[in-house]
Amino acid sequence: MSDLCIETHELGRMFGKTAVLRDISWQASAGNVVALLGPNGSGKTTLFKLVRGLLIPTSGSSTLLGTRSDSLPDSVTNRVCCVLEGCSPPKWVTIRQLMDLHAAAYPQFDRALAEELVKQRGLPLNRRFWTFSKGQQRWAELALSIASRPDVLLLDEPADGLDPAVRRELYDRLRELANERNTAVVVASHVIADVERIADELVLIQHGQITLQASLETLREEVREIELPADQVPLQWGDGMRVLGSKRATSSRVTWVRTPGGDVDRRLQGCLSERAVVRPVGLEMLYFACTEYAEAS
Amino acid sequence: MLLRLDPHSGEPLYRQIVEAIKYQIASGGLAAGEQLPSVRVLASELKINMRTVVKAYDELSHAGFIVLQHGRGAFVTEPQHTRTLVSRRKELSELARRLIAEGCGFGASPSEVADIVRTVADEMERGL
């Protein structure tokens, strides 16, 4: 089987006359954790629905585990878990009943693991769903998805309502799933620090389009924050360097630059004066650089 | 082996691993010949992709800090320290013997040659 679990080609979706997604060409491989970031309304949930075959695209195509997303057989869907907002289980079921449902739907379901994850957080198996808090319900749902040991796991804002300890547990378990079971995990989240801890790939969606797609290690190698005194004349960037964004403060100007091709710091030094301060960039700052402070292209 | 990574610092994780292991070796936290955790175990401990650990180990091995033994794992390089020191001393002694022999050919005594070597070495160290 190919390592590619998700593959979309110029995928697009219109709602009426509005293009919610355009030209999405994206791949996700087995064993990788993908952080899907983007402002509210950028199209992340729609992308999940298209990939999972819950929506039909208006252009382009998508395949999931080698099969077209718009005609997925049970033999594919029983290897894919998708936790979306507003698709929670009925309120009257107990966790045990939910476990039975998962056991029936997912051949790789690990009941012992499910029980461990649920009990660890003090959730009794025989209580009905509506008696739990929002965060507890979320955890139960996520625990069952993890225990289903799918080949592809799609999570839309999974940490919503979870306390910090449970969030940590969640992301540790997702990493474990990717490492041990070779699952392709895709997480859409606004809690950037959480995904930064475990993710391999970043996909940034803005206004329905992918604006940045790269491995996090590559971005750590290539992106720098450069602070210059405000009175300094603008810089001449070297070949291939790309300004992601910039921001003016009272006495200085901060610019975020991506320099592909290695040897980043030496090549940057060639463009900078001694008064420049160069720093590495974490994912949260990178997100702001590409969204709030993005260079108008 | 206790490694701490900062995933939020913007520094590549593989490089953080390389630096942390180099530090452990230098500070004695990792002894010569000691086995490093397997790629799988370290990736699972650090909650990162196994590829990142592989990249770090490759770099450490390339730089001579560790040895990757196929099928057995990664080991801190045995210090060739004592052995190198002994053999270096032997080679230098041989060189000195030849120099003194030549110097004696000019009618100098061995200690006179040694004095001149000392003086020249001092000058070189002072950058003259």
Interface residues (C-beta under 8 A of the other chain):
Chain A: G31 N32 V33 Y171 D172 R175 E176 A178 N179 E180 A193 E196 R197 I198 D200 E217 R220 E221 V223 R279 P280 V281 G282 L283 E284 M285
Chain B: P7 H8 S9 G10 E11 P12 L13 Y14 R40 A43 S44 K47 I48 N49 M50 R51 T52 K55
